Amino acid sequence: MNWGLGPLPALLLGISAAGAWADGGDPVRGERVFQYCYSCHSVQPGETNLQGPNLHGIVGGRIASQEGFSYSPALRAFAPREERWSEDLLDLYLTAPYKLVPKTSMAFPVLRRRMSAPT
């Protein structure tokens, strides 16, 4: 996985910091890009007062499972097929949410997947 975001968002989401650095991520750019996520999601444990579900520890977590959050029918239907978020599955979802889960309610304008480290 390489969103080119660097280790800060990766750490917040429970992704290996070593992996983020190895992928050539830019922590400053990552923090800036991740601000788009903060408009709907929190990464603070237990915080649930935003439009999207809490992302703390999402890697390895069950899909569409946060208590008290109303997931779209599309994501609820997708959850039994995949069960848990992996780094690769999140990579696919964040780069093309509507391709992976048609009719999802995630309205993010899509991250571009970075295939190599910046020069």
N, C-alpha and C positions, 0 to 999 in steps of 0.2 A: 504494500500500500504506500502511495506517495501522493499526498495532496499538496506537497510543497509548503505545508503550514508550519513545520518545525515542532519542537517538543512541547511548547506550552499547552496548546489545545490537546495534544496527544496525551499529556500527563493528566489533564482534567478529565478526559474521556476514558482513562484507564489503559491507554495504549503505551507500549514500551517506549521510554524515552530514548533508549539506545537505538531502537529501530527508527525513530524519527530523525535522530542525528545521522544515522547511517544512510538514510535516504536523501540526505543533503537538504533537509528542510531549513527554512529561514525563520527563526523564532520571532523576529520583529514582524515579518509579513504574516506569519501564522497568527499572532495575537491580533493584528489588524483585521485579517479575514474572519477570524472567529467572532469578532464583534457583531457580524451579521447574525450569527447563531444566537447570541445573547438577547436579541430582540424578541425571541420566542422561547428560548430554552435557558435553564439554569444548570450549572454544574455544581452548585452548592448542595451537599447532602440534605435531603429532606425538603428543599424548597420546591413548592408546587404551585406557585401563584402566577405562572405565565401561560401563554397561549399553547406552547408545546410541552411535551413531557420533559422531566428532568433527565439530563444526560450523564450524571455522575455514575461512573462505573459501567457504562453501557456495553463495553466490549465484554462478551461472555454472558451478558444478561439476556433474559428471555425477551423476545420481541412482543411488543404491545402488551406489556404486563404491569405497568405502573398503576398501582391502586389509585382510584379516584380520577384517572385521566380517561377522557372519552376519545378513543382511537377511531379512525375512519373505518368503515366496513371493509375497505380494501386492505388496510394493514392488518386488521383482525383476521381476515381470510388468508393473508400471506403468512402469518405467524406459525400456524401448525406445519407448514411446509418446510420452514427453515429453523424454527424454534429459537435460536440464539443469534445475537449479533456477533459476528467475527470482524476482524479488521478488513478482510476482503469484501465481506458483504456490505459493511458500512461504506467502503470505498465505492462500490457499485451504486449504492443508494444515494450517496451524496453527490455523485457525478451525474446521475441520471435517475432521479426518483421515480418519474412517471414510466420509465422503461422497466424498472425492476418491479414496481408496484403500481400498475395502472389504476388511475382514479384515487391515488393517495391524496391526502389533504396537505401534505408537505408542499409549501408554496415557494421554497427557496429557489433562487434563479440558477442553480446548479454550479457546482465547483468544477473547474477544469482539472482533469487528471494530469499530473506531471509524470512523465515517463523517465526523466533524467534530472540529475542535480543541476542547479543553475550554474552558469559559467562565470 
